[in-house]
Amino acid sequence: METLVDRLQKALSAKKLSWSKASTMIGLSPQAPSKWKKGQISRETLEKLAGILEVDVGWLMTGGEPISAQAEKTQPVITQEYGNVKPTGKTLREIPVLDFVQAGLWRDVVYDGLHPKGRTYTSYEGIDPKAVFSLTIDGMSMAPEFLPGDEIVVDAAKAPVPGSLVVAQEIQHGSALTTFKKYRVIGVNEHGVDIVELVPLNPDFPTYNSLQIEISIIGVVVQHHREFKY
């Protein structure tokens, strides 16, 4: 009789993924599957695995007919051509919302490395899923394109290029401060290191220069999420 482990193995094989790879993709250790194979797996973990494996979580749990297949029997099939929109075909992944980021002056980092402010979802696929996270905008220096309350998705494994939108960090009096700005290269110093500016999109706010303060780039902004208010 087919078990949950058998169905997981079937789904992994279809996606050409190993157990350890799937585990790291959902933010767990490569050793976690040793418990899964003994049937020690939570509903939350199954839902995450179903997301990356693109299968129905109900099918993983029971082996029954996927919910989507059941729905197809009762729902009309849409065969119309798309106009100025079309499906992306991408899967949403859950990522942590770490903290607010100041679009203006430097702001203290509140995130303690263990407890994210919340969770959100992204269709972005970077080279390292663990390096992708979200921040909430607080400030007006990147307005009108980025407004307070907007979410940005950041890839810490991606290197900035001139024109990138970045989250940067400065250490002041032992505290880590962050800001969100446009990355601009303005020259090279005597050691061959780029001299950069962090530039606001709103001209009413200051530009920061790496000759004046020590700047570290945390990551590159890869997506912008905004909630529409009607």
Order of alpha helices (4+ residues) and beta strands (2+ residues): alpha-alpha-alpha-alpha-alpha-alpha-beta-beta-beta-beta-beta-beta-beta-beta-beta-beta
